[in-house]
């Protein structure tokens, strides 16, 4: 049996997760089957984690306006960090792991076993709310946590930081597509897959989805791939062009050599039959034997040379034609390459502006605006199609 694994970033609606209110897709007759692992007040968790560090920080401040009264409120209004994060994990989909089937019960057991080791695996992610839902289409697990780091030299010595929390756990980010978060998500998927194997279920990979990349990042990456591919094609065509040019030069040289050889066969002494000295008169030998043989040999050589030259001349024209086509193709590819390179520069500039917007206004606010824009665009497209 094979099943996919989904690991999504949740909205972090604690009241929804704990079922203080129910959405339309919730089957109330199955809510009693849910598992509520914990549901602590996040402010209480902040006091537990940060009060001592906050006291040490405030004691060092000379100016009263630099002191922090409420660390939770400071983070909640911050544009750099979120108060908490949520991950939602699911095995399979409603088509093969529906909550009201035996496979749904199996998914519940797997997710439950997976969760038991989550906090121990992630000591820098303080879980305060965790719920396994069986009252929706497919069993899934919500885990809400506060990421924190200790020993910080900036701000509180113990403070909120997703990047540093994951780095402490061994996830060192690299490129934009290989962040601490993406590495950690992959690791947790592997942990879930290990539990699935104990139940006889193999992880089905449907391909990679780089949702962590912005649209501009993705376009830039694709343009870079196209530019690299075109560069390789141009290099290959240049090699072919050089080879064919060399062949054309060789044919030009061969044409001159063949012309000279034809003249030499008619006039050069070394190709003429010498006069005999014995056995018969020179006139008789030359008339009856030598001249006919020489004429035949010359004719044979000329015929062979003519045929070789004709074949070479045909190849010469074909190669010249092919060479011209390759030259034009090479020029066209260079123009495409220039265009894509320019597009790539523009995309890099746009991506820089986009990153600045996210930095100034906050990742969540910009992402929400983008989602609203996509929704509006989708509605307009649907309205156009329905007309």
VOVOTOR-631354 format. One record per residue: residue in three letters; x, y, z of N, C-alpha, C, O, CB in turn. Coordinates in steps of 0.001 Angstrom, whole numbers, plus 500000, padded with zeros to 6 digits. Glycine has a CB too. Layout:
! residues N
AlaXYZXYZXYZXYZXYZ
...
This chain:
! residues 387
Unk500838498813500000500000500000500000500879501244500000501853501322500748499049500002501215
Unk500537502201499173501261503463499109500317504625499419499158504637499004501911503647497722
Unk500843505595500156500057506784500476500951508015500462502135507943500791499366506633501850
Unk500370509143500077501115510399500074501194510961501493500477510524502393500457511424499120
Unk502073511931501668502189512663502925502019514143502628502683514687501745503558512383503628
Unk501131514790503364500944516233503224501420516917504499501062516506505603499451516583502930
Unk502220517951504344502674518761505478502472520216505089503231520761504288504187518465505851
Unk501457520840505651501071522195505251501240523179506401501200522808507574499621522212504757
Unk501429524438506036501468525507507026500031525897507354499274526291506467502288526739506507
Unk499658525789508619498288526105509017498100527576509352499070528309509541497890525266510202
Unk496849527997509422496530529382509771496651529630511268496730530775511713495126529732509304
Unk496665528539512047496833528693513489495569529158514193495636529973515114497939529659513768
Unk494416528648513767493156528999514412492914528033515577492319526969515406491969528957513390
Unk493384528423516752493330527533517910491885527219518289491579526086518660494066528160519102
Unk490999528200518202489592527951518551488959526934517617488161526101518047488792529254518512
Unk489314527000516331488810526001515380489393524633515692488674523633515692489148526405513929
Unk490689524586515956491342523303516228490770522624517469490627521402517503492843523504516398
Unk490445523416518483489902522849519726488381522698519667487756522250520629490286523729520919
Unk487798523071518542486358522950518297485502523834519209484379523475519562485941521516518466
Unk486058525011519591485223525978520304484186526557519353483129527026519775486086527106520920
Unk484500526518518082483485526771517061483733525790515920484856525334515705483526528268516554
Unk482657525474515192482732524453514152482498525056512775481578525848512568481717523344514419
Unk483334524670511865483161525094510475482146524186509790481741523164510344484516525073509714
Unk481735524570508572480712523802507865481174522404507485480351521499507348480286524539506629
Unk482483522214507312482979520915506877483194519933508032483690518827507818484267521097506126
Unk482831520324509234483007519466510413481751518634510653480642519168510680483334520317511666
Unk481928517331510826480827516418511150480748516278512665481538515559513278481023515017510466
Unk479775516982513263479660517005514716479445515638515352479766515445516524478544517896515103
Unk478906514687514593478657513352515156479955512561515324479956511500515949477683512571514260
Unk481036513057514783482307512352514888483334513133515715484466512678515874482862512080513499
Unk482959514286516236483909515116516985484458514393518210485598514625518611483244516417517414
Unk483644513514518806484100512792520002485268511846519690485932511352520602482938511997520610
Unk485513511598518398486620510719518010487947511477517902489006510867517756486305510041516679
Unk487883512811517974489111513607517911489987513338519132489508512877520168488779515111517812
Unk491277513634518992492209513531520119492764514923520401493375515541519529493370512508519816
Unk492549515417521625493088516706522048494299516447522940494153516068524102492007517560522796
Unk495478516652522398496696516357523155496993517454524178497337517167525324497888516192522203
Unk496857518712523752497070519834524666496418521078524086496234521196522875498586520075524918
Unk496073522003524973495451523254524524495714524313525589494795524748526282493902523074524269
Unk496975524727525715497382525690526722497195527115526216497181527364525011498836525456527124
Unk497053528028527139496959529437526806498334529914526358499320529737527074496437530270528014
Unk498402530514525186499700530890524645500400531944525503501628531959525580499538531404523230
Unk499640532812526141500269533825526990500935533178528206501988533630528654499229534867527446
Unk500326532132528732500927531396529848502250530762529410503231530754530154499951530305530374
Unk502252530235528186503472529627527647504555530684527479505724530412527752503188528930526297
Unk504189531890527033505168532956526888505776533339528241506978533587528335504524534177526232
Unk504948533388529282505476533682530616506461532594531041507511532886531612504327533803531647
Unk506122531372530766506985530239531128508337530314530423509382530090531034506295528915530786
Unk508301530631529130509517530611528332510382531863528494511610531771528500509160530439526894
Unk509744533038528625510498534273528434510532535238529623511245536239529560509944534979527285
Unk509800534978530688509747535951531790511118536218532410511469537370532663508795535460532867
Unk511887535171532653513199535358533274514131536131532349514859537016532797513821534001533638
Unk514111535795531044514946536509530077514494537958529944515319538855529770514905535811528707
Unk513187538187530025512652539545529936513109540384531129513449541558530982511114539514529865
Unk513111539777532289513559540486533491515037540871533371515422541984533730513332539614534747
Unk515860539951532869517287540239532698517495541352531673518338542229531856518046538968532265
Unk516716541304530596516830542317529549516459543697530072517196544660529862515944541955528360
Unk515326543797530750514859545091531254515809545672532300515949546890532411513463544949531850
Unk516459544794533065517384545265534105518596545962533506519233546776534175517841544098534978
Unk518920545662532275520086546259531616519756547589530942520658548333530557520651545296530586
Unk518464547887530801518068549086530077518093550311530986517497550328532063516676548905529474
Unk518796551323530520518865552584531263517639553431530975517063554034531881520144553362530905
Unk517242553473529710516065554248529319514811553408529501514754552256529072516184554733527856
Unk513825553988530131512582553259530418511799552930529149511072551937529110511706554072531361
Unk511943553766528100511193553528526876511732552328526077511105551872525120511222554774526013
Unk512899551834526488513462550663525819513081549356526522513365548265526026514978550788525749
Unk512450549483527655512025548287528376510771547687527728509937548405527176511757548620529861
Unk510660546378527807509525545659527212508562545263528326508927544538529252510006544394526415
Unk507329545749528222506341545434529258505726544061529053505587543286529999505245546486529280
Unk505362543766527821504679542486527521505330541893526271505134542393525164503111542692527304
Unk506102540826526457506849540242525336505913539622524299506198539685523103507831539183525848
Unk504815539031524728503864538436523784503280539511522862503192539309521651502728537708524545
Unk502886540640523429502319541710522620503360542299521677503033542705520561501745542803523514
Unk504614542345522123505679542859521266505846541967520034505966542466518915507007542952522048
Unk505854540650520242506013539717519120504764539718518245504867539629517022506303538290519635
Unk503596539816518856502347539792518091502269540959517122501667540834516055501147539818519030
Unk502869542094517475502850543264516597504123543374515763504299544340515021502665544528517418
Unk505009542385515882506273542431515151506077542051513687505194541266513342507298541501515802
Unk506917542625512843506908542266511427507975541228511108508053540741509980507116543505510568
Unk508789540892512088509881539954511874509516538528512284509905537567511620511100540408512638
Unk508779538397513365508446537068513891506941536945514122506244537942514310509212536797515207
Unk506456535706514103505070535411514445505031534858515869505996534231516306504439534400513429
Unk503928535079516607503851534567517987503965533039518042504520532485518991502533535008518640
Unk503429532360517005503531530902516968503361530438515522502996531217514641502464530235517900
Unk503631529166515302503516528572513966502698527294514073502600526682515137504924528281513347
Unk502114526909512944501311525691512923501688524834511720501889525345510618499808526031512894
Unk501780523532511945501982522574510868500822521585510894500401521140511962503360521840511007
Unk500308521245509714499209520289509580499722519096508790500238519252507683497959520937508881
Unk499580517909509357500076516695508705498928515751508398497985515614509177501120515992509587
Unk499031515097507236497974514204506785498572513056505978499531513239505228496932514972505948
Unk497993511882506142498412510696505392497339510389504351496176510192504702498645509464506345
Unk497721510347503069496759510064502006495750511179501836495981512312502258496039508770502287
Unk494633510851501216493574511826500982492216511204501221492118510041501612493657512383499565
Unk491149511988500982489806511486501277489408510335500354488483509579500650488791512614501158
Unk490123510214499229489803509119498316490298507769498789489738506741498410490374509402496975
Unk491348507751499620491888506461500057492084506334501563492390505250502060493189506220499383
Unk491906507455502306492044507386503768490906508157504435491133508900505390493422507954504222
Unk489692507980503936488542508707504470488373508429505954488576507309506422487265508329503713
Unk487998509469506682487962509382508144487003508322508675487243507763509745487584510711508715
Unk485906508031507940484916507081508456485120505668507906484180504874507860483515507561508117
Unk486363505356507487486667504020506985487768503385507852488338504031508731487104504079505488
Unk488050502086507572489118501406508305490465502075508036491295502203508936489176499916507917
Unk490672502496506799491915503195506486492031504510507245493133504936507593492009503452504992
Unk490888505157507503490893506375508299491357506093509724492110506876510302489503507008508311
Unk490913504985510282491359504587511619492851504291511627493555504594512590490576503360512105
Unk493323503689510529494746503407510413495543504706510374496590504814511013495030502566509160
Unk495050505692509624495711506994509566495756507640510946496745508282511301494994507917508573
Unk494695507472511720494640508015513075495738507413513947496420508132514678493265507753513701
Unk495907506092513870496950505424514662498340505916514275499195506143515131496868503902514480
Unk498548506078512972499859506520512485500167507937512964501259508202513465499912506458510946
Unk499201508849512808499418510229513224499594510336514735500382511148515221498257511104512770
Unk498856509515515468498984509523516925500387509084517354501003509705518221497923508607517559
Unk500882508010516741502226507528517078503283508547516667504266508758517378502503506174516396
Unk503075509165515532504022510192515078504091511336516078505179511819516393503621510727513689
Unk502938511773516581502912512929517475503625512649518793504204513561519384501479513345517745
Unk503594511425519254504162511104520557505641511487520657506132511793521744503995509626520840
Unk506346511470519529507768511818519577508079513223519098509246513603519000508544510851518761
Unk507041514003518797507274515320518187508023516272519114509021516864518704505951515945517784
Unk507561516434520357508187517399521256509611517006521611510488517863521718507368517543522520
Unk509843515706521793511197515242522105512146515496520933513309515843521139511181513742522460
Unk511647515321519691512466515575518501512738517055518300513754517443517722511788515012517269
Unk511814517876518786511881519317518533511871520096519847510880520749520171510706519764517639
Unk512959520031520598512994520691521920512898522211521841512532522851522827514266520316522645
Unk513224522813520670513161524273520535511807524749520008511614525943519779514269524758519609
Unk510885523832519819509532524188519362508555523803520471508159522642520580509165523463517996
Unk508171524770521284507318524497522460505873524353522006505223525337521656507444525637523531
Unk505370523111522014504003522821521591503037523251522696503218522894523860503830521306521260
Unk502020524013522328501018524425523306499597524021522873498665524071523676501091525940523518
Unk499439523625521612498122523200521132498326522134520073499047522347519097497299524405520564
Unk497687520978520266497819519875519303496520519078519293496006518694520343499037518950519656
Unk495989518832518074494693518162517945494695517256516715495142517656515639493542519202517851
Unk494202516056516881494035515122515761492544515076515441491734514669516274494601513674516105
Unk492195515491514241490792515614513846490323514397513058490934513995512068490586516878513019
Unk489225513827513527488577512709512836487191513095512340486478512259511786488480511495513760
Unk486803514349512533485450514769512170485421515579510869484444516272510583484844515590513300
Unk486499515485510086486511516069508751486758514944507747486835513779508137487599517194508628
Unk486883515269506480486944514240505434488101513266505640487924512056505502487070514894504070
Unk489274513782505967490474512954506121491123513244507462491222514410507841491478513206504967
Unk491569512231508197492258512464509470493487513345509255494244513143508306492668511122510123
Unk493680514316510135494855515172510033495197515715511409494370515735512320494620516326509029
Unk496442516154511529496979516556512825497424518015512781498220518403511927498154515647513232
Unk496900518827513718497319520217513874498297520312515041497996519843516139496092521152514100
Unk499465520916514814500427521128515894500823522602515888501383523095514910501687520199515735
Unk500527523302516987500877524711517130502016524828518133501977524211519198499645525558517580
Unk503028525617517794504202525687518666504834527079518626504662527840517674505236524625518256
Unk505572527382519697506333528627519790507806528277519604508371527551520422506086529361521167
Unk508436528778518546509865528492518340510716529461519152510467530667519130510236528583516834
Unk511705528958519861512530529848520682513999529430520615514330528278520334512039529843522147
Unk514866530411520883516302530162520918516859530710522219516317531669522769517017530800519695
Unk517933530116522718518567530567523953519984531029523658520568530687522629518570529446525015
Unk520524531816524585521893532292524418522043533369523362523135533562522828522779531152524076
Unk520975534067523054521030535102522027521759536332522556521612536696523723519612535478521558
Unk522539536966521698523263538179522060522507539428521638522945540544521919524644538174521433
Unk521382539250520969520572540393520524519191540300521161518522539270521078520458540433518964
Unk518774541398521800517480541378522460517500540487523695518498540439524414516405540910521495
Unk516404539786523939516349538850525055517296537687524787517441537252523644514904538339525280
Unk517948537178525849518856536047525625518090534768525292518627533853524668519734535819526858
Unk516812534720525722515895533671525262514746534388524556513999535142525179515371532759526468
Unk514614534151523277513646534923522503513004534069521415513437532948521146514317536147521880
Unk511953534625520792511260533942519704512095534051518435512529535139518057509841534537519484
Unk512317532903517776513030532903516490512876531529515849513436530542516326514548533265516677
Unk512113531479514765511938530203514059513251529779513407513644528616513503510819530314512992
Unk513925530705512751515166530395512045516220529834512994516834528806512708515704531641511346
Unk516430530511514125517446530071515076517042528801515812517888527971516142517727531168516075
Unk515746528653516067515275527427516726515579526212515869516080525202516364513765527507517012
Unk515273526314514575515525525192513670517018524995513450517480523863513302514820525416512328
Unk517784526098513427519236525984513275519841525248514467520757524443514301519879527380513126
Unk519334525521515666519808524829516867519556523338516772520325522538517304519133525391518115
Unk518480522964516095518142521540515925518868520906514740518639519740514419516637521381515742
Unk519753521682514086520596521108513048520190521402511628520753520830510695520641519680513217
Unk519220522285511438518763522609510086519361523948509666518891525011510071517204522652510014
Unk520400523874508851521110525063508399520652525412506988520886524644506055522646524846508443
Unk520015526537506826519490526930505530520593527267504543521673527721504919518568528106505683
Unk520296527034503278521236527368502216520618528373501282520491529550501621521662526120501446
Unk520226527912500088519614528785499092518167529086499481517644528560500464519675528138497687
Unk517532529956498675516135530318498947515218529103498888514206529044499586515658531375497951
Unk515574528150498063514755526948497957515142525853498922514562524768498902514823526420496581
Unk516141526136499787516610525124500733516756525770502108517848525802502677517963524495500264
Unk515651526280502632515656527005503896515624526046505082515439524839504922514469527962503963
Unk515811526615506286515698525806507502514310525154507573514174523984507930515957526677508767
Unk513291525938507225511920525435507295511702524264506335511131523245506722510930526558506984
Unk512151524403505094511945523328504111512702522070504520512210520957504331512395523783502706
Unk513906522247505084514672521091505553513961520400506717513904519172506789516088521522505977
Unk513425521207507618512728520636508781511452519910508353511162518816508838512387521743509802
Unk510698520519507450509479519876506941509813518524506330509124517538506592508779520775505898
Unk510860518470505521511273517218504893511647516185505948511317515007505813512453517455503942
Unk512334516627506998512723515715508075511499515142508794511452513954509113513629516438509079
Unk510511516005509042509298515532509721508492514586508835507881513639509330508426516720510140
Unk508490514838507544507837513910506618508502512540506683507830511509506653507880514458505176
Unk509826512542506771510553511275506861510244510552508161510162509324508184512055511513506743
Unk510071511310509255509680510701510524508299510057510414508079508949510902509691511748511648
Unk507376510762509770506036510222509565506072509002508653505356508028508883505114511291508978
Unk506907509059507616507045507925506700507569506688507417507173505568507094507974508287505544
Unk508475506888508407509015505762509175507915505089509990507892503865510125510150506235510104
Unk507005505893510532505868505315511269504949504557510311504474503466510625505071506425512013
Unk504704505146509143503856504492508143504408503125507757503648502171507588503726505371506899
Unk505732503030507619506343501753507244506059500664508269505898499497507913507844501919507075
Unk505997501046509541505710500056510592504287499520510466503957498467511011505915500675511988
Unk503461500252509749502083499808509512501910499264508093500787499043507637501103500967509753
Unk503018499053507408502959498459506073502571499418504974502082498994503927502010497339506076
Unk502780500712505192502418501710504177503685502397503686504499502868504480501408502756504748
Unk503838502448502362505001503084501750504663504522501368503551504816500929505472502289500510
Unk505623505398501539505431506820501200505409506974499678506386506647499004506564507710501830
Unk504307507465499148504175507706497708504576509138497398503939510080497868502726507428497225
Unk505635509304496605506106510634496234505437511048494923505542510349493916507660510661496099
Unk504770512157494946504105512662493738504931513726493042504456514327492079502737513224494083
Unk506120513974493483506958515011492885507195516117493877506556516175494927506320515569491613
Unk508108516986493544508443518086494437507599519298494103507337519593492937509935518430494347
Unk507172520003495157506367521215494972507068522348495718507130522335496947504882521016495489
Unk507587523310494995508347524355495637507431525528495988507591526628495459509500524813494735
Unk506465525284496886505543526333497261506219527394498124505713528507498266504358525745497991
Unk507380527034498705508072528014499514508713529089498644509088530150499143509123527336500377
Unk508839528824497357509370529839496460508261530806496065507135530386495797510000529191495209
Unk508568532070496030507591533025495517507460532833494012508288532173493384508000534488495857
Unk506419533413493449506210533307492002507391533897491247507830533342490240504908534015491586
Unk507905535020491733509050535644491072510283534766491160511039534654490195509340537006491683
Unk510494534138492318511638533225492457511531532087491466512512531700490831511726532671493887
Unk510316531553491341510130530407490452510396530805488994511074530091488255508699529837490600
Unk509847531966488597510068532434487227511551532679486983512082532326485929509264533721486955
Unk512220533288487967513641533558487814514415532249487664515321532143486837514170534364489013
Unk514051531271488461514727529973488393514525529321487029515462528765486456514215529044489502
Unk513295529389486510513023528795485203513780529523484095514284528893483166511521528815484913
Unk513858530867484196514603531630483189516079531263483232516725531155482190514422533147483408
Unk516615531073484431518019530693484549518277529334483904519316529121483279518440530667486020
Unk517316528415484062517446527101483429517429527240481904518223526611481203516310526159483897
Unk516500528084481396516396528277479949517675528907479395518173528497478347515176529158479608
Unk518205529913480113519430530572479662520581529585479620521372529579478677519779531752480575
Unk520673528733480666521746527743480697521612526751479545522601526384478912521745526999482034
Unk520358526314479276520128525361478182520476525983476834521086525337475981518664524886478179
Unk520080527249476648520395527932475392521900528142475240522444528030474142519667529279475321
Unk522559528447476346524008528604476285524692527329475823525643527367475041524549529016477641
Unk524190526180476323524751524893475906524488524638474418525355524128473708524159523750476755
Unk523270525000473946522945524812472527523833525682471643524331525240470608521464525136472266
Unk524020526933472075524853527848471291526276527316471200526901527360470140524848529260471912
Unk526780526813472322528144526266472319528261525079471357529237524958470618528552525832473743
Unk527228524193471381527236523031470491527157523459469025527864522914468177526068522094470829
Unk526293524439468730526168524915467346527453525595466876527812525524465701524983525888467220
Unk528133526249467802529387526894467433530427525849467041531198526041466100529909527762468588
Unk530432524732467788531359523642467454531046523092466063531948522888465250531279522507468513
Unk529737522850465795529336522348464484529711523340463388530177522953462316527827522068464456
Unk529503524608463667529834525650462694531327525637462360531711525741461195529425527032463230
Unk532165525508463392533616525487463173534039524272462350534884524372461461534356525490464515
Unk533424523098462669533759521874461932533386522010460462534178521670459583533045520658462546
Unk532177522508460194531723522645458811532538523692458053532824523530456866530242523015458777
Unk532907524763458749533738525782458097535072525192457672535580525497456593533966526981459035
Unk535638524343458526536905523687458192536748522782456975537620522723456108537419522874459388
Unk535601522067456927535348521183455790535213521980454487535724521571453444534078520352456037
Unk534528523104454559534373523939453357535723524410452855535980524404451651533468525150453646
Unk536584524818453771537924525242453378538697524092452734539436524294451770538689525779454592
Unk538525522905453263539195521733452691538696521439451284539475521076450402538983520512453582
Unk537365521602451077536815521375449728537330522409448736537617522075447586535280521412449763
Unk537449523648449167538009524681448285539442524328447886539837524478446730537974526065448977
Unk540193523866448848541577523481448575541634522277447635542451522233446716542314523163449888
Unk540745521292447879540716520091447044540333520424445605540842519803444672539737519067447622
Unk539450521390445417539028521787444070540235522290443265540411521908442108537928522887444142
Unk541057523139443873542236523660443198543234522541442899543835522504441825542896524748444048
Unk543403521637443853544353520542443669543917519614442529544750519149441752544501519743444973
Unk542626519352442434542116518499441354542319519141439977542651518463439005540629518203441576
Unk542112520451439917542316521159438652543780521080438209544078520864437034541881522631438785
Unk544683521259439174546116521171438870546512519756438445547338519568437551546944521601440089
Unk545901518762439109546229517375438792545805517020437372546512516290436678545563516429439791
Unk544657517530436937544169517257435579545152517802434535545446517138433542542764517882435371
Unk545649519005434771546644519590433850547928518772433854548538518534432812546952521056434238
Unk548320518349435046549570517597435178549485516255434462550469515806433873549909517379436656
Unk548319515609434505548154514323433820548340514476432310548819513559431643546767513729434123
Unk547959515643431775548085515870430336549499516284429930549922515999428809547099516929429895
Unk550232516948430815551494517565430399552744517068431120553837517119430556551396519018430587
Unk552607516601432325553801516240433104554514515050432489553868514052432166553424515926434558
Unk555858515128432314556643514025431730556501512706432491556511511631431892558102514410431683
Unk556370512798433788556327511560434570555084510715434289555052509522434591556387511886436042
Unk554049511356433701552863510597433348552855510149431876551890509530431428551634511425433638
Unk553937510460431111554015510069429693554847508787429560555851508604430248554639511221428829
Unk554401507903428653555105506634428439556399506869427660556366507497426602554199505627427685
Unk557547506375428164558814506611427457558920505781426168558250504762426000559995506286428380
Unk559792506261425266560032505560423996560826504267424249561784504286425021560800506484422995
Unk560440503126423604561206501885423772562532501948423015562667502665422024560384500680423289
Unk563489501192423499564800501197422863565083499883422128565922499856421227565881501453423903
Unk564404498804422492564689497508421879563415496855421362562306497339421584565383496584422880
Unk563610495748420670562569494829420205561709495356419071561262494567418239561692494477421335
Unk561470496595419005560635497139417940560933498620417796561519499278418656559126496902418229
Unk560498499079416676560733500500416447559860501319417386558785500897417814560453500877414974
Unk560358502480417679559618503375418580558272503753417995557272503856418704560429504638418870
Unk558268503958416679557018504372416037555966503289416139554803503554416443557258504724414575
Unk556392502072415880555443500966415946554923500757417377553729500545417586556099499678415429
Unk555825500820418346555442500621419746554479501705420207553466501454420861556684500606420646
Unk554851502926419828554022504055420274552648504032419630551646504310420288554713505376419962
Unk552597503699418339551334503740417602550414502588417987549222502778418227551599503707416104
Unk550991501391418042550147500214418240549848499899419712548792499350420027550803499027417607
Unk550772500244420602550580499800421994550548500955423014549625501060423822551688498835422371
Unk551542501785422958551663502790424021550553503826424001549906504080425017552985503487423912
Unk550338504429422816549347505508422763547933505047423148547259505756423895549321506105421369
Unk547460503892422670546126503459423107546019503234424628545013503575425250545754502180422386
Unk547067502659425200547049502410426657547037503726427433546286503910428391548275501560427081
Unk547900504630426976547971505927427655546646506663427563546186507251428542549089506786427060
Unk546022506630426365544723507313426227543676506715427165542901507426427805544227507231424772
Unk543682505386427223542717504724428116542974505076429585542044505352430343542780503197427929
Unk544248505061429965544586505380431354544197506817431703543615507083432755546086505168431600
Unk544534507735430793544176509130431037542665509311431151542168510018432027544723510015429923
Unk541946508645430233540492508770430266539918508203431572539001508765432171539872508053429058
Unk540496507066431985540041506442433239540290507357434430539414507561435272540751505096433460
Unk541489507899434484541829508791435596540939510018435589540439510432436635543301509211435525
Unk540735510606434409539869511789434329538436511477434766537795512269435458539864512342432902
Unk537952510307434349536585509919434729536465509773436242535523510270436858536183508601434039
Unk537445509077436827537431508890438289537495510232439003536744510491439944538609507999438736
Unk538408511081438538538539512402439167537266513225439016536851513921439943539718513163438563
Unk536653513138437839535426513909437599534316513449438539533600514259439128534971513766436127
Unk534192512128438664533153511599439555533420512001441015532508512402441738533076510059439433
Unk534684511885441427535026512283442802534729513761443028534204514166444065536511511994443097
Unk535089514553442009534872515990442151533386516333442195532948517174442980535544516738441005
Unk532609515650441321531162515906441322530548515580442682529732516333443214530470515081440220
Unk530973514411443238530447514052444555530867515053445615530070515444446468530912512659444949
Unk532130515467445552532622516458446509531937517794446342531633518482447317534115516632446365
Unk531691518164445059531028519444444811529599519455445362529151520454445924531011519746443312
Unk528886518329445194527543518224445767527592518360447285526802519085447889526891516886445374
Unk528548517638447890528694517740449352529049519151449765528592519656450790529762516767449861
Unk529880519779448939530276521157449210529056522072449286528938522874450212531245521657448131
Unk528149521954448315526938522777448324526040522442449518525489523327450173526161522587447016
Unk525911521137449781525065520747450918525633521284452238524900521793453086524933519209450985
Unk526938521159452386527570521653453606527463523167453714527248523707454799529032521230453653
Unk527614523846452584527460525301452612526052525698453050525868526628453836527770525898451233
Unk525057524967452520523663525241452892523436524975454371522845525787455083522700524387452053
Unk523928523800454824523781523449456241524509524452457121524020524831458186524313522030456506
Unk525681524878456667526461525836457425525714527159457579525722527771458647527808526065456754
Unk525075527586456506524311528835456551523129528715457512522825529640458265523812529212455144
Unk522470527556457469521339527335458369521792527351459825521148527959460680520649526004458044
Unk522911526673460097523443526662461456523835528058461911523636528421463070524643525731461546
Unk524386528829461006524769530193461356523543531019461741523555531758462725525513530857460188
Unk522489530877460945521251531612461255520649531138462578520188531942463388520221531441460117
Unk520663529802462783520142529262464049520936529793465229520373530161466261520180527726464042
Unk522240529825465064523120530327466120522804531782466449522752532166467618524589530189465702
Unk522591532594465401522246533995465630520908534128466358520747534942467266522196534750464301
Unk519947533292465922518624533340466559518697532954468039518079533594468889517649532408465826
Unk519466531894468331519618531451469719520311532518470571519981532698471743520411530138469773
Unk521264533213469975521943534271470714520966535393471073521021535949472169523118534829469895
Unk520068535718470129519074536761470405518109536321471511517767537098472403518289537104469122
Unk517675535043471429516781534516472478517486534540473824516898534892474846516322533071472142
Unk518764534156473802519551534139475032519660535543475619519554535720476833520950533561474769
Unk519874536547474753519954537927475219518629538372475841518592539039476875520336538858474062
Unk517525537972475159516212538359475687515950537732477058515491538403477983515106537948474707
Unk516250536429477173516016535735478442516928536275479540516518536383480696516233534227478274
Unk518152536609479178519059537189480165518517538513480675518599538807481867520457537384479567
Unk517960539316479768517377540597480167516152540374481058515968541060482064516990541427478922
Unk515309539390480666514141539070481494514581538634482888513960538990483889513291537964480833
Unk515657537861482934516158537382484219516607538551485098516373538549486306517321536397484008
Unk517258539558484480517669540731485241516453541463485813516450541899486964518493541676484358
Unk515417541585484969514196542269485410513553541509486566513119542103487553513194542410484238
Unk513499540175486424512908539351487484513689539464488787513105539472489870512844537891487044
Unk515013539549488677515825539712489881515511541035490560515418541112491785517319539630489542
Unk515350542075489753515020543392490308513643543370490959513459543904492053515069544473489211
Unk512660542740490273511310542644490834511319541826492116510627542154493080510343542020489815
Unk512110540759492118512187539911493301512789540689494475512378540519495623513021538646493005
Unk513784541555494164514383542371495206513347543330495796513276543510497012515585543152494652
Unk512536543949494912511466544841495386510447544069496208509969544542497239510770545535494201
Unk510118542853495726509144542030496447509665541664497831508917541696498808508818540756495650
Unk510947541317497914511552540979499211511544542186500144511333542054501349512996540470499019
Unk511782543388499553511751544609500362510356544848500929510205545225502091512198545821499527
Unk509329544622500091507954544778500578507670543828501735507078544221502741506951544533499442
Unk508094542581501588507849541598502657508601541985503924508116541771505036508272540181502203
Unk509805542564503744510596542959504898509978544153505613509956544200506843512017543282504475
Unk509470545130504838508930546358505425507537546141505995507252546559507117508895547470504384
Unk506660545485505223505266545352505632504952544017506314503862543830506856504380545520504436
Unk505902543105506281505666541824506930505279540737505949504487540960505033504598541966507969
Unk505845539558506151505598538426505258504113538078505189503567537863504107506397537208505718
Unk503469538026506346502066537600506362501168538585505624500287538174504869501581537439507799
Unk501384539883505836500541540886505184500675540830503666499676540891502949500898542283505686
Unk501908540714503176502134540651501728501555539367501144500938539386500079503635540743501412
Unk501759538236501857501208536960501378499687537007501315499080536477500384501656535806502287
Unk499068537654502324497601537793502323497141538637501134496145538313500486497114538432503648
Unk497874539729500847497518540573499700497633539813498388496786539950497506498407541812499657
Unk498678539018498264498867538209497050497727537201496896497217536994495795500230537470497092
Unk497335536581498002496255535607497947494955536283497528494189535731496739496085534911499305
Unk494707537493498065493508538243497671493551538578496185492543538466495488493376539535498504
Unk494713538986495708494857539329494285494592538124493397493926538236492368496259539882494005
Unk495127536948493805494889535734493013493403535397492995492868534989491964495700534542493578
Unk492737535568494135491298535266494213490502536169493286489626535706492556490789535420495656
Unk490816537482493321490118538445492455490360538113490988489437538150490175490580539890492757
Unk491601537791490655491943537449489269491190536194488827490696536124487701493470537238489122
Unk491108535203489721490391533967489391488913534222489158488312533640488255490566532941490500
Unk488329535088489967486909535417489791486663536116488461485695535818487761486419536302490941
Unk487552537052488117487411537753486832487511536781485669486758536880484699488480538847486691
Unk488455535830485769488613534857484703487371533972484583486916533672483479489856534000484949
Unk486825533555485739485608532729485728484429533492485127483640532933484365485260532266487154
Unk484317534788485483483219535606484956483324535771483441482320535753482729483210536983485630
Unk484571535932482959484795536063481515484398534796480784483798534858479711486259536392481224
Unk484729533639481361484392532360480724482886532110480698482357531502479767485089531214481451
Unk482209532592481736480759532307481833479945533181480892478763532907480680480269532514483270
Unk480532534215480325479776535119479422479603534498478046478998535109477165480491536483479288
